[in-house]
Amino acid sequence: MVKTRNIITVSQLNSYIKASFDQDENLRRLYVSGEISNFKKHYPSGHLYFSLKDKNSVIRAVMFSSDAKNLSFEPSDGMNVVVCGRVSCYEVSGQYQIYVERIQPDGIGAVYLAFEQLKMKLAEEGLFDESLKKPLPRFPKAIGVVTSRTGAVIHDIKTVAQKRYPLCEILLYPVEVQGEKAEKDIARAIEYFNKKSHVDVIIVGRGGGSIEDLWAFNKETVARAVVSSVVPIISAVGHETDFTICDFVADRRAATPSAAAEIALPDASVVRNMVGEFENRINNLVRQKVSDYEHYLKSAMNALKLCGIASDLDLNLFKVNQMTENLKKSCFLKFGKLENKYKNLEKRLYLCSENSILKRGFARITNSLENKIVSCTRDIKEGDDVTIALFDGVVHCKLTEVKTGRN
């Protein structure tokens, strides 16, 4: 007969088994590889429930929402993964399972997988379609730039703008370009330029880096902000070989921030040629109009003479001639105003040109090896060969000393 003191309840048994699991050092933190199956996400709580299996065995797994919210990709059935967690017993059902803290795709990086998943999702929604791309304005008056306040991006864009089309205003909305704040900062900046600032184009960009550094520009929040923008957006993220989700949804993609400025702005020399052509066209049109009126008046006078009213014509000939002269003066006065307007525009463009700036005593210094304009002391070092462009020629130098500061 079984003694009463040897009988335990199911709860006591399961509690004992759980305590045994929890006390085992080998089960408190371990890494397990396997294939996900029966994946379910409990939407009210955010917990993830799935099985982890190989060809011979299977184990239940759960990942609580506090850990699941840190995932950068979406787990799914058939995905091979490595999980990190602890093994314990769920007392209610008496089933042991692994409590997962982290999941890493096996054989492919989590960051890259998240990139491909979002890219596929947005592509299926049609957000990459060419039909959604907005045209860029030909002569923008203002360009909004979404980037870091201290990075080289805003400096490069302003340099190109000053040289290419200095009449355009460059407005910076400073943001974090990496880290937890970056995603919301970038989306907020795009919204600001759409609602509270009169810009014709927006350039969203940052310098190069790893896929982790550029990750803010692969976020769905940023992608949807770009697509929702009424103002055309040029994406200039990273270097020429870097691609982000922002590049795919933007209206234009530029290999570098400097290239973005060149895409957005017209060439001042082309504008000057257009002004010259427009001036010639106005001149020809005015002269042709005056000539047509003179021809019309002569024909009218000849017709009046044939009708036998030459005397009346003689009486009014002075008035006709006066009207003709007034018409000429009016046409040439309008032409003169237009001519002055476009000459002033051409003069402003010339004063902003590189030749004009160099003629005023400035110089352009270029690193000969990298063929890059030197804007500060960190761009050069002792021993570098530099080329100094002056108004009437160039000077080639080798640096013997580089000092930081103005002294």
C-alpha positions in Angstrom: 0.0 0.0 0.0 1.3 3.5 -1.0 2.1 5.7 1.9 0.2 9.1 1.9 3.4 11.1 2.5 4.8 9.8 -0.8 1.9 11.2 -2.9 2.4 14.6 -4.5 0.2 16.8 -6.7 0.7 17.5 -10.4 1.4 21.1 -9.6 4.1 20.0 -7.1 5.7 17.8 -9.7 5.7 20.5 -12.4 7.1 23.0 -9.9 9.9 20.6 -9.0 10.7 20.0 -12.6 10.7 23.7 -13.3 13.1 24.3 -10.4 15.4 21.6 -11.7 15.5 23.3 -15.1 16.1 26.7 -13.6 19.0 25.5 -11.3 20.8 23.8 -14.2 23.7 26.2 -15.3 23.8 24.6 -18.7 20.2 25.5 -19.4 20.2 29.1 -18.2 21.8 30.6 -21.4 22.4 28.6 -24.5 22.4 28.9 -28.3 20.2 26.5 -30.3 20.0 26.3 -34.1 17.0 24.9 -36.0 14.2 25.6 -38.4 11.1 27.7 -37.4 7.7 26.0 -37.7 4.1 26.7 -36.5 5.0 30.4 -36.1 2.3 32.5 -34.5 2.3 36.1 -33.3 -0.1 36.9 -30.6 -1.2 40.4 -31.7 -2.8 41.7 -28.5 0.3 40.9 -26.4 3.0 40.9 -29.1 4.4 37.5 -27.8 5.8 35.1 -30.5 5.1 31.4 -30.3 6.8 28.8 -32.5 8.6 25.5 -32.7 12.3 25.0 -33.3 13.1 21.7 -35.1 15.8 19.7 -36.9 15.4 16.5 -38.9 15.1 14.4 -35.7 13.6 16.5 -32.9 11.4 19.5 -32.1 11.1 21.9 -29.1 8.5 24.5 -28.3 9.7 28.2 -28.0 8.3 31.5 -26.9 9.6 35.0 -27.2 8.0 37.7 -25.1 7.1 41.0 -26.6 9.7 42.9 -24.5 12.4 41.0 -26.5 10.4 40.6 -29.8 10.1 44.4 -30.2 13.9 44.6 -30.7 13.9 42.3 -33.7 14.9 44.0 -37.0 13.3 41.3 -39.2 10.1 39.3 -39.2 10.6 35.5 -38.4 8.6 33.1 -40.5 8.0 29.3 -41.0 10.9 27.5 -42.8 13.5 30.1 -41.7 16.8 28.6 -40.3 17.8 30.5 -37.2 20.0 30.5 -34.1 18.2 31.5 -30.9 19.6 32.6 -27.6 17.7 31.9 -24.4 17.0 29.6 -21.5 15.2 26.3 -21.1 12.5 26.0 -18.5 9.2 24.3 -17.8 5.7 25.8 -18.2 4.1 24.6 -15.0 0.5 24.8 -16.2 0.9 22.3 -19.0 4.1 20.6 -17.7 5.8 21.2 -21.0 9.4 22.3 -21.2 10.3 24.9 -23.8 13.0 27.4 -24.6 12.4 31.1 -23.7 14.0 33.1 -26.5 15.7 36.4 -25.9 17.3 36.9 -29.3 17.0 35.4 -32.8 19.6 35.5 -35.5 19.1 34.2 -39.0 21.4 31.3 -39.7 23.6 32.0 -42.7 22.3 35.5 -43.4 22.5 38.7 -41.3 19.4 40.0 -39.6 20.0 43.5 -40.9 20.3 42.4 -44.5 17.2 40.1 -44.1 15.2 43.0 -42.7 16.3 45.1 -45.7 15.1 42.5 -48.2 11.8 41.9 -46.4 10.9 45.6 -46.4 12.1 46.1 -49.9 9.9 43.2 -51.1 6.9 44.5 -49.1 7.1 48.1 -50.5 7.7 46.8 -54.0 4.5 44.7 -53.8 2.6 47.8 -52.7 3.9 49.6 -55.9 5.9 52.3 -54.1 8.9 51.9 -56.4 6.8 52.4 -59.6 8.1 55.0 -62.0 4.6 56.4 -62.3 4.9 57.8 -58.8 8.2 59.7 -59.5 7.6 63.4 -59.5 9.6 65.6 -62.0 12.2 68.0 -60.7 11.7 71.8 -61.2 13.9 73.4 -63.8 14.9 76.5 -61.9 14.4 75.9 -58.1 14.4 79.0 -55.9 15.0 77.0 -52.7 16.2 73.5 -51.8 15.6 71.8 -48.4 18.4 69.6 -47.2 17.8 66.8 -44.6 21.1 65.8 -43.1 23.5 66.2 -40.2 24.4 69.8 -39.1 28.1 68.9 -38.8 28.7 66.4 -41.7 30.3 67.1 -45.0 27.0 66.7 -46.9 25.6 70.2 -46.4 29.1 71.7 -47.1 29.3 69.8 -50.4 25.8 70.8 -51.5 26.4 74.5 -50.7 29.7 74.4 -52.5 28.1 73.0 -55.7 25.2 75.4 -55.4 27.5 78.4 -55.1 29.4 77.4 -58.2 26.5 76.1 -60.3 23.5 78.3 -59.5 24.0 80.7 -56.6 20.6 82.3 -57.0 19.1 79.2 -55.3 18.7 79.3 -51.5 19.9 76.2 -49.5 17.9 75.5 -46.3 19.1 72.9 -43.8 16.9 70.9 -41.4 19.5 69.3 -39.1 18.8 65.7 -38.1 20.5 62.7 -36.6 21.5 60.4 -39.5 22.1 57.2 -37.4 20.9 55.8 -34.1 17.5 55.5 -32.5 16.4 59.1 -33.1 17.4 59.2 -36.7 14.3 57.5 -38.2 11.8 59.9 -36.6 14.0 63.0 -37.2 14.2 62.3 -40.9 10.5 61.7 -41.3 9.8 64.9 -39.3 12.1 67.0 -41.4 10.4 65.8 -44.7 7.0 66.7 -43.2 8.3 70.1 -42.1 9.5 71.0 -45.6 6.2 69.9 -47.1 4.0 71.9 -44.7 6.0 74.9 -43.3 8.7 75.8 -45.8 8.4 76.9 -49.4 11.1 74.7 -51.0 11.0 73.3 -54.6 13.2 70.2 -54.0 14.3 68.2 -50.9 17.7 66.4 -50.7 17.8 63.6 -48.1 21.3 62.4 -47.5 24.4 61.4 -45.4 27.9 60.2 -46.0 28.9 56.6 -46.5 29.1 53.8 -44.0 28.2 50.3 -43.2 24.6 49.0 -43.6 24.1 49.5 -39.9 25.3 53.1 -40.2 22.8 53.7 -43.0 20.0 51.8 -41.3 17.8 54.8 -40.6 17.3 55.3 -44.3 16.0 51.6 -44.6 13.2 52.2 -42.1 9.6 52.0 -43.2 8.7 55.3 -41.5 11.3 57.1 -43.6 10.2 55.3 -46.8 6.5 56.3 -46.3 7.5 59.9 -45.5 9.4 60.1 -48.8 6.5 58.6 -50.8 4.0 60.9 -49.1 6.0 64.1 -49.9 4.4 66.5 -52.4 7.8 68.1 -52.9 10.2 66.1 -55.1 12.9 64.3 -53.2 16.4 63.3 -54.2 18.0 60.6 -52.1 21.8 60.9 -51.7 22.6 58.3 -49.0 26.2 56.9 -48.7 28.5 56.4 -51.6 27.8 55.3 -55.2 27.8 51.6 -54.3 25.4 52.0 -51.3 21.7 51.4 -51.8 18.9 52.0 -49.3 15.1 51.8 -49.3 15.1 55.6 -49.4 16.9 55.4 -52.8 14.1 53.2 -54.2 11.2 55.3 -53.1 12.7 58.7 -53.9 11.9 60.6 -57.1 15.6 60.6 -58.0 18.6 58.8 -56.6 22.1 60.5 -56.6 25.4 58.6 -56.1 26.7 61.3 -53.7 25.4 64.5 -52.1 27.4 66.6 -54.6 25.8 64.7 -57.5 22.3 65.5 -55.9 23.1 69.2 -56.0 24.1 68.9 -59.6 20.9 67.1 -60.5 18.7 69.6 -58.7 20.4 72.8 -60.0 20.8 74.2 -63.5 24.2 75.2 -64.8 24.6 79.0 -64.6 26.5 79.1 -67.9 23.5 77.4 -69.6 21.2 79.9 -68.0 23.3 82.8 -69.3 23.1 81.4 -72.8 19.3 81.1 -72.5 19.1 84.7 -71.4 21.1 85.8 -74.4 18.9 83.8 -76.8 15.8 85.2 -75.1 17.2 88.7 -75.5 17.7 88.2 -79.2 14.3 86.8 -79.7 12.6 89.8 -78.0 14.7 92.2 -80.1 13.7 90.5 -83.3 10.1 90.3 -82.4 9.9 94.0 -81.5 11.6 95.0 -84.7 9.4 92.8 -86.8 6.3 94.2 -85.1 7.4 97.8 -85.8 8.2 96.9 -89.4 4.7 95.3 -89.8 3.0 98.4 -88.5 5.0 100.7 -90.9 4.1 98.5 -93.8 0.4 98.6 -92.8 0.4 102.4 -92.5 2.1 102.8 -95.9 -0.5 100.5 -97.5 -3.3 102.4 -95.9 -1.9 105.7 -97.1 -1.6 104.4 -100.7 -5.2 103.1 -100.6 -6.5 106.5 -99.4 -4.7 108.3 -102.2 -6.3 106.0 -104.8 -9.8 106.8 -103.3 -9.3 110.5 -104.0 -9.0 111.7 -100.4 -5.3 112.6 -100.5 -6.1 116.0 -99.0 -7.6 114.4 -95.9 -4.6 112.2 -95.7 -2.2 115.1 -95.8 -4.1 116.8 -93.0 -3.7 113.7 -90.8 -0.3 112.5 -92.0 1.4 114.3 -89.1 -0.8 112.4 -86.6 -0.1 109.1 -88.3 3.7 109.7 -88.2 3.4 110.8 -84.6 1.5 107.6 -83.7 4.2 105.6 -85.5 6.9 107.2 -83.5 5.0 106.7 -80.3 4.6 103.1 -81.1 8.3 102.7 -81.8 9.2 104.4 -78.5 6.7 102.2 -76.6 8.1 99.0 -78.0 11.7 99.9 -77.5 10.9 101.1 -73.9 9.5 97.7 -73.1 12.4 96.0 -74.8 14.8 98.2 -72.8 13.3 97.2 -69.5 13.4 93.5 -70.4 17.0 93.9 -71.6 18.0 95.6 -68.3 16.3 92.9 -66.3 18.2 90.1 -68.0 21.5 92.0 -68.0 21.2 92.4 -64.3 20.5 88.7 -63.9 23.5 87.9 -66.1 25.6 90.3 -64.0 24.5 88.6 -60.7 25.4 85.2 -62.1 28.8 86.4 -63.2 29.6 87.9 -59.8 28.9 84.5 -58.3 31.0 82.7 -60.8 34.4 81.2 -60.0 36.3 83.5 -62.3 34.8 86.6 -60.7 35.6 85.3 -57.2 39.2 84.5 -58.1 39.6 87.9 -59.7 38.7 89.5 -56.3 41.8 87.9 -54.7 40.5 84.5 -53.6 42.1 81.2 -54.6 40.9 77.6 -55.1 43.1 75.0 -53.4 42.9 71.4 -54.7 44.5 68.3 -53.3 46.5 67.1 -56.4 46.4 63.4 -55.5 42.7 63.1 -54.7 41.6 66.0 -57.0 39.4 67.3 -54.2 38.9 70.9 -53.2 40.5 71.7 -49.8 38.1 73.6 -47.5 39.8 73.1 -44.1 43.1 71.8 -42.7 41.8 68.3 -42.1 41.6 67.8 -45.8 45.4 68.0 -46.2 48.6 67.0 -44.4 52.3 67.7 -44.6 53.9 66.4 -47.8 50.7 66.7 -49.9 50.9 68.2 -53.4 48.3 70.9 -53.9 47.3 73.1 -56.8 46.4 76.7 -56.2 44.1 78.2 -58.9 44.4 82.0 -59.2 42.7 84.3 -61.7 45.4 84.2 -64.3 46.9 80.7 -63.8 47.7 77.9 -61.3 50.5 77.3 -58.8 51.7 73.8 -57.9 53.0 73.4 -54.3 54.2 70.8 -51.8 53.1 71.4 -48.2 55.8 71.5 -45.6 53.7 72.5 -42.6 49.9 72.4 -41.8 48.6 74.3 -38.8 45.1 74.2 -37.4 43.6 77.6 -36.4 44.0 81.1 -37.7 47.4 81.9 -36.1 
